[in-house]
Amino acid sequence: MTARSVAIVGAGLVGSGWALVFARAGYSVRAFDHSAEVRSGILPWARQSLGELTAAGLVDQPEAVLARISVRDRIADALDGASYVQESVYETVQAKTEISQAIDALIGHDCIVGSSSSGIPASKFTEGCSNRERFLIAHPVNPPHLVPVVELVPAPWTAPEAMERASELMREVKQVPV
């Protein structure tokens, strides 16, 4: 991936874990969640988690990692200029469909979208998206910031290039040097 900006949409435990994954790999991360309460907890959780990772010898510059994460109050602000979006909203077809359509309307022409979904295929919630060829499942083993495994699953219409780019990105960010 050439651009170094990632959006996290849905920033509970899984989404916040993803934010750490990308920030540790040097990406600028803009996180969004519909819940103001969740948004207000992202940075404190990240700071605490980075402290634990530092104490375990897994991170050596926690403040630099934390500085790469910002929280946005509007989804459009989080998605603006992102080369990749990691969606991690509540796992129901309705919630995934609504957020996928919102993301679809706002992403740039080259942005890839991965969904943290363990049981719902992307075909169930991206069929109506105009950019559906750039949506796929990118489901982590939890917690994503500790376990370097992610499952990538295309929908029937996911473009091979989108899968290749997502695979390349995941290999890059999940192998962060200690």
N, C-alpha and C positions, 0 to 999 in steps of 0.2 A: 504494500500500500504506500502511496506516495504522500498523501496528506497525513498529518499527525494529529488529527482531531477526531475524537470519538464522543458520541452521545450515549448516555445511559437513560433509558426511559423505563421507569419503574425501579425505584431505588430502595426497596426493602433490603433484606439480608442478602439475597442473591444479586440484585442490581448493585448494591454497595460493594459487594465482593468483586464484581466485575470492574467497578471503578478503580479499585486497588490494582487489579491485574493490569489494566491499561496504563494507569499512572506509573506503576513500577517499571513498565516497559518504555517510558518516556513520552507517552501520549498525553496531550491536553484533553482532559475529560470534563464534559459538562453534563451534570446529572439533573434529571427532572423526575418528579413524582407528583401526581395530582394532589396528594395529601401534604398540606403544609407541615403537619406534625412529622411526617416521614422526612420531608426536605430538611427540617431543622435538626434532625438527628444524623444526617449523612456525615458531615465533617467531624462531629465529636466521635462517632463510631470509628471513622477512618483513623483519626488521631490515636484512639485507644488501640485499635488493631495494629497500627504501625508501631506503637510502643511495644506491643507484645512480640511482633515480628523482629524488631530491633533487639529486644532482650534475648530472643532465640538465635540471634546471629543471622537472620534471613534478610535483613534490610540494614544498609549502612548509612543512608541519608533520608531519614523519614520526613524531615521538613521539606525537602525537595520534592518528594513524592506527593505529600499533602498539598503543596503549592500548585501542583498540576491538576487538582480537582476543584471544580467550582460547581455551585448549585444554582440552578436557574428556576425561576418561578413560572416561566412559560415554556411550553414544549417547543414553540418556534425558536426561542432563543437557544435552547439546548441543541436543536438540530441544525441551526444555521452553520453552514460550512463543514459539517461532519462528513468524513469519508466512510464512517461505519457507525451503525446504530445497534446497540445491544438492548433489546426489549426484554423486560423481566417483570411484566405486570402479572396480576393474579391469573392463575391458570384455569380460565373458563373460555369456551369458544366465544361467548359474547364479549368478554373483556378483551380478548386477543383480537377479535374482529374490529372492535371500535378503535383500539389503539393503532392497529395496523393501518386502518383507513386514515387516521389522523397523521400518522408518520408518512404514509404514501403521498399525502397532499403537500407535504412540506420538504421532503428530501431533495437534495440536489440530483443532477442527472447521472452521477457516477457513484452514488452512495449505495452501500450494501446494508441489509438489515438482517440481523440474526435474532431469533427468538429463543429465550430460555423456556423451553417447553419439554416436559418429560413424557407426556402422554398424548398430546394433541398434535397431529400432523399439521404442517404449515398449509396444506391444501384446504383445511377446514376453516381457516381465517384469513387467507390472502387472495382467494379466488377473485374477489371484486376489486382488487388493487390494480391501478393502471401500471404500476411498476412491479408487478408480482414476480417477474423474472429475477428480481434482485432480493427477494425474501427467501429465507431458509431457516431451519432449526439450527441453533448453536446452543446446545444444552450442556451445561457444565456438570461435572461431579462436584458436589458441594462440600465445603465452601470453595468457590472458584479461585479465591486468592491463596488457597493452600494446596489444592489438588490440581496438578497440571494435566487434566484430562477434560476434553470437550468432545461431544458428539455432534457431528455436522450431518444434517439430513435435508436433502432438497425436497421441494414440492415437485410435482410432475412438470411444472413450468419454470422451475428455477434454472437460469442460464448456467451452462458449464463454467463460464468465466466467473460468475458470482461465487460458485462453489470453490473454484481455484483461488480466488482472492481471499475468501474467508478462511480457507485452509492455510494459506500462506500467513495471514494475519495471526491465526491461532497458534501456529508453530512459533511465530516470532514472540508473541506476548506470553505464552505459557512456558517459555524456556528462559525466563529472566535470570541473568546471572546473580548468584548470591552475593 
